[in-house]
Amino acid sequence: MKPVLALRIAAGVEAASLAILLLNVFTAHLSPITSLGGPIHGMAYLVTIAATFLIPAPQSARWLAIIPGIGGLLALRRIAVANQP
């Protein structure tokens, strides 16, 4: 799998899982959702960081990837802007 595709998938999963976890915390706080969503979010976060470092990207994109939740999406945006002619 190409690192850019892995970054896109992981960034989407990371943002979605964080939204689900926050929604769960502020509403019902069901432990099965927390037990499943927490590891998924953590793994997507780590994959996002790793994929960003595998792509020839600007240093600012790598720093943005470290932001939990939306960092992967911000890094993708920065990479797209850097690759424009």
Secondary structure as the mmCIF struct_conf table of DSSP 4:
data_model
#
loop_
_struct_conf.conf_type_id
_struct_conf.id
_struct_conf.beg_label_comp_id
_struct_conf.beg_label_asym_id
_struct_conf.beg_label_seq_id
_struct_conf.end_label_comp_id
_struct_conf.end_label_asym_id
_struct_conf.end_label_seq_id
HELX_RH_AL_P HELX_RH_AL_P1 PRO A 3 PHE A 26
TURN_TY1_P TURN_TY1_P1 THR A 27 ALA A 28
HELX_RH_AL_P HELX_RH_AL_P2 SER A 31 LEU A 54
BEND BEND1 ILE A 55 ILE A 55
HELX_RH_AL_P HELX_RH_AL_P3 GLN A 59 ALA A 65
TURN_TY1_P TURN_TY1_P2 ILE A 66 ILE A 66
BEND BEND2 ILE A 67 ILE A 67
TURN_TY1_P TURN_TY1_P3 PRO A 68 ILE A 70
HELX_RH_AL_P HELX_RH_AL_P4 GLY A 71 ALA A 82
TURN_TY1_P TURN_TY1_P4 ASN A 83 ASN A 83
#
